[in-house]
Amino acid sequence: MRILELDKETKNNILENLLKRSPNSYGAFEERVANIIGAVREKKDAALFGYTKQFDGADIDALSVLVTKEEIEEAYANVDPALLEVIRKALVNIKSYHEKQRQCSWFDSQDNGIILGQKVTPLKRVGVYVPGGKAVYPSSVLMNVLPAKVAGVDEIIMSTPPDKDGKVYASTLVAATEAGVDKIYKAGGAQAIAALAFGTESIPKVDKIVGPGNIYVALAKKAVFGHVSIDSIAGPSEILVLADESANARFVAADLLSQAEHDEMASAILVTTSLSLAEQVSAEVDKFAARLERREIIQKSLDSYGYILVAKSEDEAIAAANDIASEHLEIVTKDPFTVMTKIRNAGAIFLGTYSSEPLGDYFAGPNHVLPTNGTAKFFSPLSVDDFVKKSSIISYSREALEPIYKDIVQFAECEKLTAHANSIRVRFEDF
Protein backbone atom coordinates (compact mmCIF):
# COMPACT_ATOMS: atom_id res chain seq x y z
CA MET A 1 0.00 0.00 0.00
CA ARG A 2 1.14 3.55 -0.68
CA ILE A 3 2.42 5.44 2.36
CA LEU A 4 1.84 9.20 2.39
CA GLU A 5 2.57 11.98 4.84
CA LEU A 6 -0.71 13.40 6.11
CA ASP A 7 -1.09 17.07 5.31
CA LYS A 8 -3.88 19.33 4.07
CA GLU A 9 -3.18 18.74 0.39
CA THR A 10 -2.96 14.97 0.77
CA LYS A 11 -6.21 14.83 2.74
CA ASN A 12 -8.07 17.00 0.23
CA ASN A 13 -6.85 14.90 -2.69
CA ILE A 14 -7.99 11.72 -0.95
CA LEU A 15 -11.40 13.17 -0.12
CA GLU A 16 -11.85 14.22 -3.75
CA ASN A 17 -10.84 10.76 -4.95
CA LEU A 18 -13.20 9.01 -2.54
CA LEU A 19 -16.13 11.15 -3.67
CA LYS A 20 -15.75 9.76 -7.20
CA ARG A 21 -17.24 6.54 -5.84
CA SER A 22 -20.49 8.24 -4.83
CA PRO A 23 -23.71 6.94 -6.45
CA ASN A 24 -24.34 10.57 -7.38
CA SER A 25 -21.57 10.10 -9.96
CA TYR A 26 -23.36 7.29 -11.79
CA GLY A 27 -25.18 9.57 -14.23
CA ALA A 28 -24.39 7.40 -17.25
CA PHE A 29 -26.75 4.72 -15.93
CA GLU A 30 -29.66 6.96 -14.93
CA GLU A 31 -31.48 6.92 -18.26
CA ARG A 32 -31.37 3.13 -18.44
CA VAL A 33 -32.73 2.87 -14.90
CA ALA A 34 -35.44 5.43 -15.61
CA ASN A 35 -36.59 3.39 -18.62
CA ILE A 36 -36.83 0.23 -16.51
CA ILE A 37 -38.78 2.01 -13.79
CA GLY A 38 -41.14 3.58 -16.33
CA ALA A 39 -41.81 0.24 -17.99
CA VAL A 40 -42.58 -1.54 -14.70
CA ARG A 41 -44.77 1.33 -13.55
CA GLU A 42 -46.79 1.16 -16.77
CA LYS A 43 -46.82 -2.54 -17.65
CA LYS A 44 -46.37 -3.96 -14.14
CA ASP A 45 -45.92 -7.76 -14.06
CA ALA A 46 -45.35 -8.03 -17.80
CA ALA A 47 -42.35 -5.71 -17.64
CA LEU A 48 -41.09 -7.20 -14.36
CA PHE A 49 -41.09 -10.74 -15.72
CA GLY A 50 -39.60 -9.60 -19.01
CA TYR A 51 -36.65 -7.96 -17.28
CA THR A 52 -36.22 -11.02 -15.05
CA LYS A 53 -35.87 -13.15 -18.17
CA GLN A 54 -33.52 -10.60 -19.79
CA PHE A 55 -31.20 -9.99 -16.84
CA ASP A 56 -31.44 -13.18 -14.75
CA GLY A 57 -32.32 -15.73 -17.44
CA ALA A 58 -35.24 -17.03 -15.39
CA ASP A 59 -38.79 -17.71 -16.60
CA ILE A 60 -40.85 -16.24 -13.78
CA ASP A 61 -44.59 -15.63 -13.92
CA ALA A 62 -47.43 -14.75 -11.56
CA LEU A 63 -47.58 -18.35 -10.30
CA SER A 64 -43.86 -18.68 -9.52
CA VAL A 65 -42.80 -15.17 -8.47
CA LEU A 66 -43.75 -15.79 -4.83
CA VAL A 67 -41.48 -18.20 -2.94
CA THR A 68 -43.56 -21.14 -1.73
CA LYS A 69 -43.59 -22.96 1.58
CA GLU A 70 -42.15 -26.00 -0.20
CA GLU A 71 -39.21 -23.97 -1.51
CA ILE A 72 -38.49 -22.71 2.00
CA GLU A 73 -38.61 -26.25 3.37
CA GLU A 74 -36.19 -27.31 0.62
CA ALA A 75 -33.88 -24.44 1.60
CA TYR A 76 -33.80 -25.61 5.21
CA ALA A 77 -32.89 -29.10 4.04
CA ASN A 78 -29.99 -27.70 1.98
CA VAL A 79 -28.49 -25.36 4.56
CA ASP A 80 -25.64 -26.61 6.73
CA PRO A 81 -27.06 -27.08 10.26
CA ALA A 82 -23.96 -25.37 11.67
CA LEU A 83 -24.69 -22.27 9.57
CA LEU A 84 -28.31 -22.30 10.70
CA GLU A 85 -27.12 -22.32 14.30
CA VAL A 86 -24.85 -19.33 13.63
CA ILE A 87 -27.71 -17.45 11.95
CA ARG A 88 -29.88 -18.05 15.00
CA LYS A 89 -27.16 -16.87 17.40
CA ALA A 90 -26.56 -13.73 15.36
CA LEU A 91 -30.31 -13.11 15.19
CA VAL A 92 -30.55 -13.06 18.98
CA ASN A 93 -27.73 -10.49 19.24
CA ILE A 94 -29.11 -8.25 16.49
CA LYS A 95 -32.65 -8.35 17.85
CA SER A 96 -31.51 -7.66 21.41
CA TYR A 97 -29.47 -4.63 20.33
CA HIS A 98 -32.30 -3.13 18.29
CA GLU A 99 -34.89 -3.68 21.02
CA LYS A 100 -33.00 -1.08 23.06
CA GLN A 101 -33.74 1.46 20.31
CA ARG A 102 -37.50 1.08 20.50
CA GLN A 103 -39.37 4.32 21.25
CA CYS A 104 -42.79 4.77 22.78
CA SER A 105 -45.49 7.36 22.24
CA TRP A 106 -45.59 10.05 24.93
CA PHE A 107 -48.08 12.61 26.19
CA ASP A 108 -47.63 15.59 28.49
CA SER A 109 -50.72 17.10 30.11
CA GLN A 110 -51.01 20.34 32.06
CA ASP A 111 -53.61 21.51 34.56
CA ASN A 112 -54.92 24.23 32.21
CA GLY A 113 -56.15 21.70 29.66
CA ILE A 114 -53.12 21.48 27.35
CA ILE A 115 -52.10 18.06 26.12
CA LEU A 116 -49.05 17.74 23.88
CA GLY A 117 -47.40 14.57 22.74
CA GLN A 118 -45.95 12.34 20.07
CA LYS A 119 -47.53 9.23 18.62
CA VAL A 120 -45.09 6.62 17.32
CA THR A 121 -46.56 4.37 14.62
CA PRO A 122 -44.80 1.51 12.79
CA LEU A 123 -44.86 1.58 8.99
CA LYS A 124 -47.53 -0.64 7.46
CA ARG A 125 -45.52 -2.43 4.77
CA VAL A 126 -41.76 -2.47 4.12
CA GLY A 127 -39.81 -3.97 1.24
CA VAL A 128 -36.37 -5.45 1.86
CA TYR A 129 -34.13 -5.86 -1.18
CA VAL A 130 -31.46 -8.57 -1.02
CA PRO A 131 -28.84 -8.87 -3.80
CA GLY A 132 -28.27 -12.13 -5.63
CA GLY A 133 -25.88 -12.75 -8.50
CA LYS A 134 -22.50 -14.15 -7.49
CA ALA A 135 -22.79 -13.16 -3.82
CA VAL A 136 -25.03 -14.33 -1.01
CA TYR A 137 -25.73 -12.14 2.01
CA PRO A 138 -27.82 -13.78 4.76
CA SER A 139 -26.27 -11.28 7.18
CA SER A 140 -27.85 -8.40 5.25
CA VAL A 141 -31.20 -10.14 5.47
CA LEU A 142 -30.98 -10.16 9.27
CA MET A 143 -29.71 -6.57 9.49
CA ASN A 144 -32.49 -5.16 7.31
CA VAL A 145 -35.39 -7.26 8.55
CA LEU A 146 -34.90 -7.37 12.31
CA PRO A 147 -35.09 -3.59 12.99
CA ALA A 148 -38.38 -3.55 11.03
CA LYS A 149 -39.62 -6.53 13.01
CA VAL A 150 -38.68 -4.92 16.32
CA ALA A 151 -40.35 -1.67 15.23
CA GLY A 152 -43.61 -3.55 14.71
CA VAL A 153 -44.00 -3.20 10.94
CA ASP A 154 -47.24 -4.94 9.91
CA GLU A 155 -45.88 -6.67 6.80
CA ILE A 156 -42.29 -7.24 5.70
CA ILE A 157 -41.78 -8.45 2.15
CA MET A 158 -38.49 -9.32 0.53
CA SER A 159 -37.36 -9.23 -3.08
CA THR A 160 -34.27 -11.00 -4.36
CA PRO A 161 -33.18 -12.09 -7.86
CA PRO A 162 -33.49 -15.77 -8.79
CA ASP A 163 -30.90 -17.79 -10.64
CA LYS A 164 -31.60 -18.99 -14.20
CA ASP A 165 -33.53 -21.94 -12.80
CA GLY A 166 -35.82 -19.68 -10.80
CA LYS A 167 -34.20 -20.61 -7.50
CA VAL A 168 -33.16 -18.34 -4.61
CA TYR A 169 -30.11 -18.96 -2.42
CA ALA A 170 -31.04 -21.39 0.35
CA SER A 171 -29.24 -19.38 3.05
CA THR A 172 -31.11 -16.22 1.98
CA LEU A 173 -34.46 -17.98 2.31
CA VAL A 174 -33.55 -19.48 5.67
CA ALA A 175 -32.30 -16.18 7.09
CA ALA A 176 -35.46 -14.41 5.88
CA THR A 177 -37.69 -17.03 7.44
CA GLU A 178 -35.81 -16.98 10.74
CA ALA A 179 -36.00 -13.17 10.84
CA GLY A 180 -39.75 -13.17 10.21
CA VAL A 181 -40.23 -12.04 6.61
CA ASP A 182 -43.86 -12.43 5.56
CA LYS A 183 -43.44 -12.92 1.79
CA ILE A 184 -40.45 -13.42 -0.50
CA TYR A 185 -40.55 -12.52 -4.19
CA LYS A 186 -38.20 -13.56 -6.99
CA ALA A 187 -37.26 -10.24 -8.53
CA GLY A 188 -34.02 -8.30 -8.68
CA GLY A 189 -32.39 -5.14 -9.98
CA ALA A 190 -34.01 -1.81 -10.78
CA GLN A 191 -37.15 -3.65 -11.88
CA ALA A 192 -37.64 -5.05 -8.37
CA ILE A 193 -37.24 -1.60 -6.82
CA ALA A 194 -39.85 -0.24 -9.24
CA ALA A 195 -42.23 -3.09 -8.40
CA LEU A 196 -41.88 -2.40 -4.68
CA ALA A 197 -42.28 1.34 -5.15
CA PHE A 198 -45.35 1.32 -7.40
CA GLY A 199 -46.79 -2.17 -7.07
CA THR A 200 -47.66 -4.73 -9.76
CA GLU A 201 -50.37 -7.37 -10.06
CA SER A 202 -48.16 -9.75 -8.05
CA ILE A 203 -46.04 -7.51 -5.79
CA PRO A 204 -47.74 -5.00 -3.47
CA LYS A 205 -46.59 -1.40 -3.14
CA VAL A 206 -44.58 -0.75 0.03
CA ASP A 207 -44.08 2.32 2.19
CA LYS A 208 -40.30 2.01 2.42
CA ILE A 209 -37.52 0.14 0.62
CA VAL A 210 -34.32 -0.87 2.38
CA GLY A 211 -31.36 -3.03 1.47
CA PRO A 212 -28.13 -2.93 -0.53
CA GLY A 213 -27.60 -3.47 -4.25
CA ASN A 214 -25.55 -2.67 -7.32
CA ILE A 215 -25.44 0.61 -9.27
CA TYR A 216 -28.83 -0.06 -10.87
CA VAL A 217 -30.46 -0.76 -7.53
CA ALA A 218 -28.89 2.34 -5.95
CA LEU A 219 -30.05 4.59 -8.77
CA ALA A 220 -33.51 3.02 -8.79
CA LYS A 221 -33.89 3.71 -5.07
CA LYS A 222 -32.80 7.28 -5.67
CA ALA A 223 -35.34 7.64 -8.50
CA VAL A 224 -38.34 6.32 -6.53
CA PHE A 225 -37.59 8.30 -3.38
CA GLY A 226 -40.62 10.46 -2.68
CA HIS A 227 -43.03 7.85 -3.97
CA VAL A 228 -41.73 5.70 -1.13
CA SER A 229 -39.17 6.21 1.59
CA ILE A 230 -35.74 4.57 1.32
CA ASP A 231 -32.96 3.85 3.78
CA SER A 232 -30.07 5.43 1.86
CA ILE A 233 -28.17 5.44 -1.42
CA ALA A 234 -25.36 3.14 -0.38
CA GLY A 235 -21.91 3.53 -1.91
CA PRO A 236 -18.99 1.09 -1.91
CA SER A 237 -17.74 -0.23 1.41
CA GLU A 238 -14.97 1.52 3.33
CA ILE A 239 -12.84 1.18 6.43
CA LEU A 240 -10.52 3.55 8.25
CA VAL A 241 -8.20 2.24 10.94
CA LEU A 242 -6.87 4.82 13.40
CA ALA A 243 -3.80 3.33 15.06
CA ASP A 244 -0.66 4.18 17.02
CA GLU A 245 2.57 2.29 17.61
CA SER A 246 0.83 -0.11 20.03
CA ALA A 247 -1.24 -1.69 17.24
CA ASN A 248 -0.59 -5.16 15.85
CA ALA A 249 0.43 -4.62 12.20
CA ARG A 250 -0.74 -8.06 11.12
CA PHE A 251 -4.20 -7.51 12.59
CA VAL A 252 -4.51 -4.04 11.06
CA ALA A 253 -3.53 -5.34 7.63
CA ALA A 254 -6.10 -8.12 7.85
CA ASP A 255 -8.80 -5.65 8.84
CA LEU A 256 -8.02 -3.31 5.96
CA LEU A 257 -8.28 -6.19 3.50
CA SER A 258 -11.61 -7.31 4.97
CA GLN A 259 -13.19 -4.32 3.24
CA ALA A 260 -10.93 -4.10 0.18
CA GLU A 261 -12.22 -7.52 -0.91
CA HIS A 262 -15.81 -6.25 -1.27
CA ASP A 263 -15.28 -4.69 -4.69
CA GLU A 264 -12.84 -2.67 -6.75
CA MET A 265 -14.30 0.60 -5.50
CA ALA A 266 -14.00 -0.25 -1.81
CA SER A 267 -11.74 1.96 0.27
CA ALA A 268 -9.24 0.91 2.95
CA ILE A 269 -7.30 3.60 4.84
CA LEU A 270 -4.89 3.48 7.75
CA VAL A 271 -4.16 6.71 9.62
CA THR A 272 -1.33 6.34 12.11
CA THR A 273 1.17 8.37 14.07
CA SER A 274 3.82 5.67 13.60
CA LEU A 275 5.90 5.41 10.42
CA SER A 276 7.19 2.06 11.67
CA LEU A 277 3.66 0.68 11.94
CA ALA A 278 2.84 2.09 8.49
CA GLU A 279 5.73 0.20 6.93
CA GLN A 280 4.90 -3.02 8.79
CA VAL A 281 1.23 -2.85 7.79
CA SER A 282 2.13 -2.25 4.14
CA ALA A 283 4.34 -5.33 4.17
CA GLU A 284 1.67 -7.47 5.86
CA VAL A 285 -0.95 -6.30 3.35
CA ASP A 286 1.26 -7.51 0.50
CA LYS A 287 1.70 -10.91 2.16
CA PHE A 288 -2.03 -11.41 2.77
CA ALA A 289 -3.14 -10.08 -0.61
CA ALA A 290 -0.87 -12.51 -2.45
CA ARG A 291 -2.73 -15.53 -1.09
CA LEU A 292 -6.32 -14.39 -0.55
CA GLU A 293 -8.95 -15.69 -2.99
CA ARG A 294 -10.19 -12.25 -4.07
CA ARG A 295 -6.68 -10.87 -4.59
CA GLU A 296 -7.45 -9.26 -7.97
CA ILE A 297 -10.34 -7.26 -6.52
CA ILE A 298 -8.28 -6.44 -3.44
CA GLN A 299 -5.35 -5.15 -5.48
CA LYS A 300 -7.52 -2.93 -7.67
CA SER A 301 -9.26 -1.54 -4.60
CA LEU A 302 -5.96 -0.76 -2.88
CA ASP A 303 -4.42 0.73 -6.01
CA SER A 304 -7.36 3.11 -6.44
CA TYR A 305 -8.61 3.82 -2.94
CA GLY A 306 -6.11 2.39 -0.46
CA TYR A 307 -3.91 4.67 1.62
CA ILE A 308 -1.62 4.63 4.61
CA LEU A 309 -1.39 8.15 6.05
CA VAL A 310 1.27 9.09 8.59
CA ALA A 311 0.16 11.91 10.89
CA LYS A 312 2.36 14.17 13.00
CA SER A 313 0.12 13.84 16.07
CA GLU A 314 -2.88 11.97 17.40
CA ASP A 315 -5.02 15.11 17.10
CA GLU A 316 -4.11 15.42 13.42
CA ALA A 317 -4.99 11.77 12.88
CA ILE A 318 -8.35 12.20 14.62
CA ALA A 319 -9.12 15.30 12.55
CA ALA A 320 -8.44 13.34 9.36
CA ALA A 321 -10.74 10.52 10.51
CA ASN A 322 -13.51 13.04 11.17
CA ASP A 323 -13.04 14.65 7.75
CA ILE A 324 -13.14 11.31 5.93
CA ALA A 325 -16.17 10.16 7.99
CA SER A 326 -15.71 6.49 7.17
CA GLU A 327 -18.43 3.86 7.13
CA HIS A 328 -16.35 1.68 9.49
CA LEU A 329 -13.80 3.13 11.91
CA GLU A 330 -11.47 0.97 13.96
CA ILE A 331 -9.57 2.65 16.79
CA VAL A 332 -6.50 0.63 17.75
CA THR A 333 -4.58 2.85 20.14
CA LYS A 334 -3.33 2.64 23.73
CA ASP A 335 -6.55 4.25 24.97
CA PRO A 336 -9.24 3.74 22.29
CA PHE A 337 -12.11 4.84 24.52
CA THR A 338 -10.61 8.29 25.06
CA VAL A 339 -9.94 8.64 21.33
CA MET A 340 -13.54 7.57 20.63
CA THR A 341 -14.86 10.58 22.56
CA LYS A 342 -13.14 12.85 20.02
CA ILE A 343 -14.69 11.12 17.01
CA ARG A 344 -17.57 13.04 15.51
CA ASN A 345 -18.11 11.30 12.18
CA ALA A 346 -18.24 7.53 11.65
CA GLY A 347 -20.88 4.96 10.77
CA ALA A 348 -19.75 2.29 13.24
CA ILE A 349 -16.83 2.55 15.67
CA PHE A 350 -14.83 -0.52 16.70
CA LEU A 351 -12.65 -0.18 19.79
CA GLY A 352 -9.53 -2.18 20.57
CA THR A 353 -7.45 -4.97 19.14
CA TYR A 354 -10.13 -7.66 19.19
CA SER A 355 -13.02 -5.63 17.80
CA SER A 356 -12.42 -6.39 14.15
CA GLU A 357 -14.88 -4.95 11.61
CA PRO A 358 -16.37 -8.34 10.54
CA LEU A 359 -17.58 -8.72 14.13
CA GLY A 360 -20.03 -5.92 13.33
CA ASP A 361 -20.85 -7.28 9.89
CA TYR A 362 -22.14 -10.57 11.22
CA PHE A 363 -22.59 -11.05 14.89
CA ALA A 364 -22.23 -8.35 17.55
CA GLY A 365 -25.71 -6.85 17.11
CA PRO A 366 -25.37 -3.22 15.90
CA ASN A 367 -26.58 -2.74 12.36
CA HIS A 368 -24.12 -3.09 9.48
CA VAL A 369 -26.20 -0.92 7.14
CA LEU A 370 -24.12 2.23 7.51
CA PRO A 371 -23.62 5.64 5.88
CA THR A 372 -20.91 5.74 3.20
CA ASN A 373 -19.05 8.33 1.11
CA GLY A 374 -18.71 10.82 3.95
CA THR A 375 -22.44 10.81 4.73
CA ALA A 376 -21.67 9.72 8.30
CA LYS A 377 -21.37 13.47 8.88
CA PHE A 378 -25.16 13.64 8.81
CA PHE A 379 -26.61 10.11 8.50
CA SER A 380 -26.88 7.26 11.02
CA PRO A 381 -26.88 3.46 10.80
CA LEU A 382 -30.12 1.70 9.93
CA SER A 383 -32.20 1.40 13.10
CA VAL A 384 -35.67 0.87 14.51
CA ASP A 385 -36.25 4.60 13.94
CA ASP A 386 -36.19 3.95 10.19
CA PHE A 387 -39.31 1.81 10.43
CA VAL A 388 -41.58 4.09 12.43
CA LYS A 389 -43.12 7.47 11.81
CA LYS A 390 -44.05 10.08 14.39
CA SER A 391 -47.16 12.21 14.61
CA SER A 392 -47.44 15.31 16.80
CA ILE A 393 -50.39 15.44 19.24
CA ILE A 394 -51.95 18.79 20.18
CA SER A 395 -55.02 19.31 22.34
CA TYR A 396 -56.05 22.67 23.92
CA SER A 397 -59.12 23.42 26.00
CA ARG A 398 -60.94 26.76 25.68
CA GLU A 399 -59.38 27.82 28.96
CA ALA A 400 -55.91 27.09 27.63
CA LEU A 401 -56.42 28.84 24.27
CA GLU A 402 -58.18 32.02 25.43
CA PRO A 403 -55.19 33.73 27.15
CA ILE A 404 -52.98 33.35 24.07
CA TYR A 405 -55.39 33.53 21.13
CA LYS A 406 -54.57 37.17 20.36
CA ASP A 407 -50.85 36.29 20.15
CA ILE A 408 -51.63 33.71 17.48
CA VAL A 409 -53.86 36.14 15.61
CA GLN A 410 -51.05 38.72 15.58
CA PHE A 411 -48.57 36.16 14.26
CA ALA A 412 -50.95 35.13 11.47
CA GLU A 413 -51.73 38.71 10.47
CA CYS A 414 -48.01 39.50 10.41
CA GLU A 415 -47.70 36.83 7.72
CA LYS A 416 -50.83 38.20 5.99
CA LEU A 417 -52.66 34.90 6.46
CA THR A 418 -56.01 36.30 7.53
CA ALA A 419 -57.85 32.97 7.28
CA HIS A 420 -55.38 31.57 9.77
CA ALA A 421 -56.11 34.49 12.08
CA ASN A 422 -59.84 34.06 11.61
CA SER A 423 -59.66 30.37 12.48
CA ILE A 424 -58.46 31.38 15.96
CA ARG A 425 -60.42 34.64 16.40
CA VAL A 426 -63.79 33.11 15.50
CA ARG A 427 -63.72 31.05 18.67
CA PHE A 428 -63.73 34.16 20.86
CA GLU A 429 -65.03 37.10 18.78
CA ASP A 430 -67.89 37.79 16.39
CA PHE A 431 -66.66 38.24 12.82
N, C-alpha and C positions, 0 to 999 in steps of 0.2 A: 504493500500500500504506500501511496505517496505521503511523505512527511513534510508538513509545511509549518512555518512559524506563524502563530496566530497574531494578526494585526488587523486594522480596520479594513484595509484593501482586500486582504485574503478572505475575511468574513463576508464582506459585501459580494465578492465574486462567487463564493460558495452559495450564498442565499439566492443570488440571481440564477445560478445553475440549477439549484433545487427547484425553483419555481417553474422551470421548464417542464417539470413532470406533472404539473397541475392539470386536472381534467379540463380546466378552463382553456387549456392550450390545444384541445383536441378538435378544433374547428373543422378540420378537413372531413370529419366523420359525421358532423351534425346533420347535413342534408340527408344522408343515407338513413340515419336514425329517424329523422322527421318523417321520411317516406314510410318507414315501417310502422311508426306510431299511427300515422294517418290512415294507412290501410287497415290496421287492426281496429281502429276506432270506427271505421266505416263498414267494413265487411265482417268484423268480429271473428267467429270461429273459423270461417273459411280462410281468412288471411292468416290467422294464428297457426292453423294446421298446415297451410302451404309453406309458411316460413320454417316450421318444424321439419318438414320434409326437405326443404332447401338447405338448411344450415346443419341439421342434426342427422339427416338421412333416415328419419323414423316416420313410419306411416301411423299417425295418431289421428283419431277421430273422436266424436262426442262420446262414444262408448268406452274408449280406452284412455282418455286424457286424465281421468281421475284414478289415482292408485287405489287398488282394491284391497280388501282385507286379506285375500289369499296372497297377494303380492307382498304384503307386509309380513305375513306368516313365513313366506319363503325367505324373506330377507333375514328374519331371526334365525332361521335354520342355517343360513350361509355365513352368519357373522361369528367370528371366533368368540367363544364364551369369555375368554380373558379380556377381549376388547369391550364386550358388553359390560363386564364388571367395572372396567375403568370408566366407561361412559356414565355408569350409575354413580360412581364415586364423585366424578367431576360434577355431575348434575346436583348432587347434594350441596357441594361447596358453592356453586354458582347461585343456586336458589337461596341458600342461607345468606349470602352476601347481599343479594338484591332485596331480600325481605326487609333488611335494615333501611332501605331507601323508601319504603312505602310511606305515603303521606295520607293524612286523613282530612276530611272536611272540618272546618272550624267556624264557630259563630261566637260573636261577642255582643252581649246585650247590656244596655244601660238603663238606669231607672227612669229616664225621661222618654222611653219608648223607642229608642234607636237600636236596631239590630243590624250589625254588619258581619259579613262572613265570606267564606270561600267554599264552594262546593267542588269537590274533586270527583270526576267521573271518568271511568275507563273508556277507551275507544271501543266502538262496537265491533269492527272487523279490521284486522291487520293482515297484510300480506308479507311473508318472509321469502326473500329470494335467496336461493342457494346455488352457487355455481356448479357446473358439471365438467364436461370436457375431460382433460387429462388429470385433473386434480379432484380430490374428494375431501370435504371439510365437515365432518360431523361436529367438530368443535364449534364452528360458526353456527351450526343449527342450534346448539345449546345456548350460545351467547345471544342470539337474536330472539329465540323463542321464550326463554325463561323470564326475562324482564317483563315481557308482555303477559305471560301467565301470572306472574306475581302481581302485576298491576290490575288484573281482573278483566282483561280484554274478553269480550263475549265469544268471539270466534277468531281463531288463528289459522290461516291457510298458508300453505307453502307451495312455491313453484320452483321447479328445478328441471333442467334439460334431460331428456332421456338419451340413451345411446341409440345406435342405429336399429337395434332390436326392440326399441320401446321400453327398455329396462332402466331403472334408476338404481344408483349405487346402494347396495344393501346397508352399509353403515349409515348412509344418509337417512334411509327410511327408518332404521332402528332408532337413531338419535332423535328424529322427529317424533316418533311414537312415544319414546320415553319422556320427552319434554312436554308432550301434551298437544301436539298439533292436531287440529280437527280434520283438515282435508289436505291432501297432497296432490298437486297437479303436475303433469308432465309437459312443461313448457319452459323454454329458456330464452336468454338474450333480450334484446329490446322489445321483441314481440310479447314476451311474458310480462314485462313491465307495463306495456300498453294495455294488455288484458286486465291486469290487476287495477290499473288506474281508471279504466273506462268500463270494464266489464264486457263479457261476451255471452253467448248463449250458454256456455259451459262453466265459465269462471266468473264469480261475482266480483263486483267492484268493491274495493277496500277503502278504508279511510286513511291508511298510512302504509307505505312500503319501506321495508328495511332489508338490509343484507348487502353483501359485497358482490362485485361482478367485474367484468372486463370493461373496456372503453365504451362499448355499445350500451352496456347496462348502465354505466355511470352517466352517460349522456342522455339516455332515456329517462332516468330518474330526474335529472336536471330539467328535462323538457316537460315532464308531467307535474312537476312541483306547482302547487296552486290548485290543480284539480284534486290532488291528494297531498298529504304531507309525506315527507321522506325523512330518513335519518340524517344522511349527509351524502356529499359527492366524494366518495373515498378515492384517494390517490394511492400511489405505490407505497409499500411498507417502508418503514425507516426506523433506525435505532441510533441513539447517541449515547456513548459511554463516557461518563465524567470520572476520571481516575487520577490518582496520585501515585507516588512511588511505592505505596504499600500494596498495590493491586497485583494480582497474579496474571502475568502476561498471557499465559496459555488460556486461562478462562476468558479473559477479555477478547482475545482473538476468536475463540469459539462463539462467543455471544455476538460479535459483529457479523460473523458469517451466518448466524441463524436467521438474520434478516436479508442478507445479500442473496441468499438462495431463493427467495420468493420469486423475483423476476429481474430482468435486466435493468429496470428503472428503480429498483430498490436502493435505498441509501443507507450506508453504514459509516458512522463517524466516531472517532475517538478524540476527545479533548482532554489533554493531560498537562500537568505541570512538569512532567519528567521526560526529558529527552531519552534517557535510558529505557524507560518503559515503552516509549514510542518505537524505538528500534527493535526491542524484543517482541512487541506485538506484531510489527510488520513481518518479522521473520516467522513467527508462529502462524500468521495468516497464510503465508506462502506454503508452509508445510501442510496445513489442513486443506487448503484449496486444491492442492495437487492430488489429493486422494478422495475427496468428497464426490458423491455421485453427480451433483449438479454443478460441477466445477466450471463448465462453460458459462452458465448463467451467472455464477458467482463472480467470475473474472470480469465479465462485461459490466456487471453492477459496480464492482470496485473501480474499474477503469473510468467509469463515467461519474459515479456519485459516491466514491469511497475516499475518505480523508482521515489522516491523523494530524491533528493540530496541536502544536506545542505552545502553551500559554506561559506568560511570565509570572503569573500569580493565580491563586485559587479564585480570587474575585474576577479576574479577567476570564477565566475558564467558565465560571458560573454565568457571567454576562453573555458569553457566546452561546451557552446552552439555552438561555432565555430568549435570545434573538432567533435562534434556529427553531425553537419550539417543537421539538421532535415528538413523533407519535409515541415512541418508547424511549424512556430515559433511565439508564442504569447509573447509579452513583456508587462507585467503588473507591472510597477514600477511607482515611483513618476514622473519621467521624461522619458517616453518611447522613445521620439524622440531623445534625446541625446544618450540613450543606443543603439538605432537603428544604429546610425552612427558608432558604434564600432563592429557591426555585419558584418562578412565577408561571412559567409556560411549559407544560408537558402533558401528553395524553395520559400516560401511566408511568409511575415512578417506582423503580425497583431499587431497594436499598441493601447493600452489602454483598459480599462475595458469593453467597449461595442463593441469591434471589435472581436467577437468570431469567431473561425475558420469556422463554418458552413456558416457564412456570405460570405466567399470566395468560399465555395463549390457550392453555389447556385445562388448568387444574385449580389454581388458587381460589378463584371465585369472582374477582373483579372482571368487568367486561373487557373483552379484547377488541371490541369495535370502537376505534379511537380516532380522534381528529388527526389529519395528515396535512402535509404541505404548509406548515406554519399556522394552521387554523386552531391549534391548541391555545393560541393567544385569545381566542374568544369562543371556542366550542369545547364541549365536555364529552366524556365517554358515553356510549349508549347506556341508558338506565331506565328504571321504572318510570321516571318523569316523562320519558319519550312516549309512553303509552297511555297517558292520562291527559285530560284537559281540565281547565279550571274555570269555573264561573263565579263571578262576583255576586254576593248577596247583599241587598240593600232594603231595609224596611224602616220607615219613619212613621211615627204617629203624628196626629195633628199637633199635639203639644210639643213635639220635638221640632216640627217644621216651622211653626209660627214665629219663633224668635229670630229665625235666620232667613225667612223667605224673601225679605227685601234685599238682602245681600246677594241672593241668587238672581233676583230680578235685575239688580244693577250690573252684575257680571254679564248677563245675557244681553242687556241693552248696550253695554259697552261694545259687544261684538256684533251689534245690529241684528240680533236674532230675536225679533219681537215675539215670534210664536213661542220660542223657548220661555221668554219672560212671562207671556200670558199663561202658559201651562202651570206656572207656579202661582202667579197673581190671582188667577181665577178661583183658587181655593180659599182666598181670604178677602177679596174685593169684588165688587160688581164691575163688570166691564161690558 
